[in-house]
């Protein structure tokens, strides 16, 4: 994985625009804000601040990835909007429409749309509201940092799965800020990780037992578990170095099911 990405659970990372507003405790040490706003001075984070669309040359990259993926036996993953949120209320609806058009034009890619605004997905993909339908080659994920967010947002993700039928759903439990108890409707794929220092923000500690609990629960629920990193760049214990995928990637590339 990580062909054109520094993120271990994807082949490519694509940002259609940059900029966002913090809406969760998980956002306190936002790496995107630290990079784009604090270090590069490219955009300001926050409500009412402009989001900045990326270049046309950047928008052409997924077309090349799609062409390369055509000859592969396994699915190719694209994590979309690591420096933004596709379902941000302050993003121009036309930009989202353009993004969905690009996604439809790249059917050999499986796009991973991760959001902290899972409650916006249904309305922003509702043609009755004048919005485009969710493309067929999209997986939808929600960022979940603690039990409160899981209890609030996991059912919203479940409804998205039922009504929009994404390829699969996933939960990004990163940064993990508390132990979390899953239920029978947990996301199809669980990605988890600790926090690292970002500028003035010092990484919050995550107990290894929180990750072990999630790993055990995933095994019980038959959910693949992906351990990305420990907090504060600590080494991952051998028993937690588990990196499982959400589907049979070869079957997914052929339009099959797990």
N, C-alpha and C positions, 0 to 999 in steps of 0.2 A: 504494500500500500504506500501511500504518501509519495506518489510519483511527482506531482507538482504541488506539494503541500508539506508543511511541517507537522501536520496533525496526523497521528498514527492511524486513525480509523477511517481515513478517506484517501482516495487516489489524487484528487485535485481539490483546490479551494478556489472559489470564484466569488468576487464581490461586485455586484452590479452598482452599488453605491456605498458610501461610508457615512457614518454618523448615527447617533442613537440617543435615547434618554434612559437613565437608570430607573428601573421599575421593580427591583428585587434586591434582597440582601446579597444575592449572588453577584450583583453588579458593583458592589463596593470597591473591589479591586480590579475593575474592568481593564483587561489587557489592551483592548481596542482603543479605549479612551487614552490610556497611557501612551500608546504608540501614535495615534492619529492626532490627538489634541495636545497632549503634553510634550511629546518629543518632536513631532513633525510640524505641529501647528497647522495642520491641514483643515480641520473642521473643529467647531466647538460642540461639545456634548450638551444635551439638555433640550427641554421643551421649547419650542419656538425657534430653535436654531436650524439653519439650513442643512439638509442632507446633500451630499455631493455625489453626483453620478460619475461613474468611472468612464474611461476613454472608450472610443469605438474599437480601438485595437484590442483592448481588454475584452470587450464583448464578443470579439471574433474568436477568442481562444477556445471556448467550448465547442465550436464547430470543428476545429482541428482535433480536439479530444474525441469527439464523436466519430470522426473518420477513422482515427486510430483504433477505437474500441470495436469497430465493426468486425475486425478479424480475430477478436479474442474469444476465448471460451468462457471467461468469467465476467460477471457484471463489473462495471466501472462506476465508482462512487464519486459524486461531486458535492462537497459541502458548500452550500450557498450562504453567503452573507456572514462571514466570521467577524466582519467589522461593522455590522449593521443588523437590522432585523427586517426580514421580508414583509412581516405583518405589522410594521410600525404605522401608527395612525398618521404620522406626519410625512409619510412618503407619498409622493404624487401617484395617484391611481394609474396614470398612464405608464409610469415606470414599471409598476408591477405587471401591467398588461404586456409590456415589452418583454419583461423577464419570462413570463409564461409562454410567450410566443417563441422565445429562444429555447426554452425547455422542450417544447413540442418539436422543435426543429432538430433536436438532438436525442432521438429515441434510443440510441445505444448507451446512453448514460442514465444512471439512477441518481436523481438529485435529492440530497438530504437537506430539507428545509427545517432548521432548528429555530424555535421562537420562544421568547419570554412572554408572548402575547397570544397564547393558544386560544383565548376567547375570541380573537378577531378572525380566526381562520374561516369559520363557516360563512360569515357575512361578506368577507373579502373574496370568497370564491362562489358567491351566489349570483347566478345570471339574472334572477328576478330583481336584484339591486343594480343591475347593469355591470356586474363584475364578471371576469372570465372564470370558467370552471377550472378546478385544479387539474393540471396535466396528469396523464396516466402514469408517467415515469417519475413520480414524486413520492418520497417518504417524508412523513411529518413527525417532527420531534418537539418536545417541550423541555425547557431547562427547569430542573427541580432541585432545589438546594437543601430543603429541610422537610420535616413531616407536614408542616402547615401548607407548604406549596404542593406537596403530593396530594393531600386530602382535597385541596381546592382545584387543582389543575388536571389531575389524572383522569377524572371523569370527563372533562372537556375534551381531552385527547381521545378518549374512548368514543365519544360522540362523533368526533371528526372521522375516526376510523369507520364508524358505521355509516355515516352519511356521505363521506367523500371518497371512501375506499382507496386510500393511499396504498402504495406497494407494501409498506409496513409502517409501524409507528416505532418511535424510539424515545427514550428518556435520557437526557444528559444530566446526570447527578454530579455535576461539576461546576463550581466547587461544592463538595459535600460538606455541609455545615452542621449536620446532626445525624444521629441514627435515623433510618427510615424503615418503616414496616410497609412492605408491599401488600397488595391484595390480589385476588384472582384476575383482576382486569389490568394488571401491570402492563406497561408498554411491551411491544414485541422484542425490543432490544434494549438492554440496560448498559449505558456507558457511564463510568464513574471515575472520579479523580479528585485529588486535593488541589489546594491553591498554592501559587507561587508568588513571590514578592513582585509588585508592580509599582515602580516609582516610590512614592511616599507610603503606599499601602503595604503593610507587612502581612504576609500570608497567615491566615488563621489555621490553627491546628485541626487536623482530622485524625481521629483515633483509628488505627488500623482495624480495630474490631468492628467499626461501622462498615468498612468495606467487606470484611469477612462475613458479616451478617447478610449484606446484599448478595454476595456470591452464593451463600447457602440458600437464601430465598429463591434466587434465580434458578438454581438447580432443582429445587422443589417444585417450582412453577414451570419448568421447562422453558426458561427464557435464557438466551445467550447473554453472557456477561463479558464486558470489556473493561479491563482495568488500565486506565491511561497513565496515571502518575500518582505518587503520594504527595502530601502537602510539603511545602518548603523544599522541594526537590530531593526529598529523602529517597533512598533506594527502595524499590518495590520488593517486599519479602517474596521468597520463592513461591510460597503457597498462594499468593495473590497475583502472580504474574500469569493471568488468564486472559486471553484475548480471543473471544469467540465472535462469530459473525451472525447477523440476523437471519440469513437465508442461505440456502445452497446457492452460492454465487454463480455457478455454472448454469443451474436451472433457471435462475433469475434472468440471466442474459438471453436465454432461449424462450422467455415468457412463461416458464414453468413455475411451480409452487414448491415450497419446502416439503 
